[in-house]
Amino acid sequence: MTTRCSTTTTPARFLLLGDSHAACVGRAAQAAELPFSGGPIGSGRDFLGPFFDTDGDDVTFRQTEAQRLYREFLDTLDATGLAGLRIPLVSALGLSVHTVATRQNWDLYRDRHGTVPADFLRSGLFADLVRATVRGALSFYDHAIGLGVRVLALLPPQRVPGMSDPDVFFAAQRIVVDELTSRGVELVDLRTRVTDRTGLQRPAFCQPDDTIHGNLAFGRLVLSELLDRGL
């Protein structure tokens, strides 16, 4: 989904960039009549490996549609580039951990029971592989923080589709979280509020007939958290 969520004539409170996981946040903001600019600009796997080039105090997205939407969002804010952003950046870019956890990516490391061993998931090699997989996203956050932008990253819904390995999902997410917080990114983490004992998202916060997305109730919780942080 790459359709713009919202831009308004009232001064925006934040710029929202992400994949489809950003959509429920945009819908919640629209329903609450909270002004913002932005929305999804591509699919989750588009924002893991290198997906942008630095351009002075700005970025240029390599995908034409993502770049077009990004520039359109900035225009509504009268911002010439990322460094000129006067409001926080709320981002879901590179946070689609279920893509990192795609089962076939980890078949090489499975034991005779078909399981990725816990020791491997705690290893430096696993951490290096995850960091390499999401290197584009980490570079983006490095650049944004370096420009002085306040960045809040949205931890995705805790949903693991059949194509993904749950053990890898949770282990990879821990590494991504550590990498983001070490860079000064503020993490919007609702896991204790939306998950059950297994660590997976409760149905009340899941989009029906969908294996990965959060619903409007989840978006409202994210929005409430953003407001609590002064956005």
Secondary structure, DSSP 8 states (H G I E B T S, - for coil): -----B--SS--S-EEEESGGGHHHHHHHHHTT---EEEE-S-GGGGSS--EEEETTEEEESSHHHHHHHHHHHHHTT-SSGGG--S-EEE-TT--HHHHTBGGGGGGG--TTS---HHHHTSHHHHHHHHHHTHHHHHHHHHHHHTT--EEEE---S---TTB-HHHHHHHHHHHHHHHHHTT-EEE--HHHHB-TTSSB-GGGB-TT-SS-B-HHHHHHHHHHHHHTT-
